[in-house]
Amino acid sequence: MTMASLNTPIHVDDGFNEYESVPKRKKSTTSEVWDEMTNLECENKDELKAQCNHCKSIFSAKSSNETSHLRHHLNSCLKKINKDIT
C-alpha cells in the first residue's frame, strides 16, 4: 500500500446525503428601517450613506454593514420625537 492510497477518501453512504439538496433559508434583503431612511448617492461608489428621514442624521449604509445601527438610531430618534410632541 502506498501513502497516496491511505489518504484517499472512502465514500460512505450514511444516509445523510439526502439533506444536502435541501435549500437553506434565505435572509431577507429588505429591512423595515429603509422605510424611515433615504439612500444617499456619493461620489465614491464604494461609500454608501443613509439619511434619517426624521432628524436628517447621516450613517454608513455599506452592504457589508448590518442595519442594527440604523435600527438603534431610529428607536432613539423616534422616542425623542414622541417625547418632544407630548
Contacts in CASP RR format, 6 or more apart in sequence:
PFRMAT RR
TARGET T0000
AUTHOR 0000-0000-0000
METHOD contacts of the structure
MODEL  1
MTMASLNTPIHVDDGFNEYESVPKRKKSTTSEVWDEMTNLECENKDELKA
QCNHCKSIFSAKSSNETSHLRHHLNSCLKKINKDIT
31 67 0 8 1.000
31 70 0 8 1.000
31 71 0 8 1.000
33 67 0 8 1.000
33 70 0 8 1.000
33 71 0 8 1.000
33 74 0 8 1.000
34 50 0 8 1.000
34 67 0 8 1.000
36 52 0 8 1.000
36 53 0 8 1.000
36 54 0 8 1.000
36 74 0 8 1.000
37 50 0 8 1.000
37 51 0 8 1.000
37 52 0 8 1.000
37 53 0 8 1.000
37 59 0 8 1.000
37 61 0 8 1.000
37 70 0 8 1.000
37 74 0 8 1.000
38 50 0 8 1.000
38 51 0 8 1.000
38 53 0 8 1.000
39 48 0 8 1.000
39 49 0 8 1.000
39 50 0 8 1.000
39 61 0 8 1.000
40 48 0 8 1.000
40 49 0 8 1.000
40 50 0 8 1.000
40 51 0 8 1.000
40 58 0 8 1.000
40 61 0 8 1.000
42 48 0 8 1.000
42 49 0 8 1.000
46 62 0 8 1.000
47 62 0 8 1.000
48 60 0 8 1.000
48 61 0 8 1.000
48 62 0 8 1.000
48 63 0 8 1.000
49 58 0 8 1.000
49 59 0 8 1.000
49 60 0 8 1.000
49 61 0 8 1.000
50 58 0 8 1.000
50 59 0 8 1.000
50 60 0 8 1.000
50 61 0 8 1.000
50 70 0 8 1.000
51 57 0 8 1.000
51 58 0 8 1.000
51 59 0 8 1.000
52 58 0 8 1.000
52 59 0 8 1.000
52 73 0 8 1.000
52 74 0 8 1.000
52 77 0 8 1.000
54 74 0 8 1.000
54 77 0 8 1.000
54 78 0 8 1.000
54 81 0 8 1.000
55 77 0 8 1.000
55 80 0 8 1.000
55 81 0 8 1.000
57 73 0 8 1.000
57 77 0 8 1.000
59 69 0 8 1.000
59 70 0 8 1.000
59 73 0 8 1.000
60 69 0 8 1.000
61 70 0 8 1.000
END
